[in-house]
Amino acid sequence: EALLYVDITAAVLHRYYTSTGRHQTLKVHPPSSGSRLSMAVQVEGHPDLLVVSVGRDIGLVEWKTSDPDSSETKLVIFASVDSDKKDNCLNDGKCDPQGRLWIGSMGKIIGRGQATPGQGALYRLSHDLEPTLVLPEV
């Protein structure tokens, strides 16, 4: 069992094993759509695969428990959103009981804890990995 968390601005995934105290980090080199790593979800049935969002892109990274405690990788992008809003970035995401990933985007950060209103959106990714716009202008 491990706790998975992200350092958003450094684009680093962290995995902390509570029973042993082991701490792994994985630097994800950002794509051209931005550098904010905001979400990581383990792929069911594939313990070494994570769905990760960086900038406006969603993709996969492979991260094995046998990897060194500090490693680096590139994001294998399978979807992008908000291509017409270059200042946007993805925010948080979670899977529902049907296995669909719900993920939100947000507008340009204009202050501590504030983003440009009405620029974000809520998306749903089904098993075909295509983002569907569910709620615009968030």
Secondary structure, DSSP 8 states (H G I E B T S, - for coil): -EEEEEETTTTEEEEEETTT--EEEEEEE--TT---EEEEEEETTEEEEEEEEETTEEEEEE--TTS-SEEEEE-EEEEE--TT-TT-EEEEEEE-TTS-EEEEEE--EEETTEE-TT--EEEEE-TT--EEEEE---
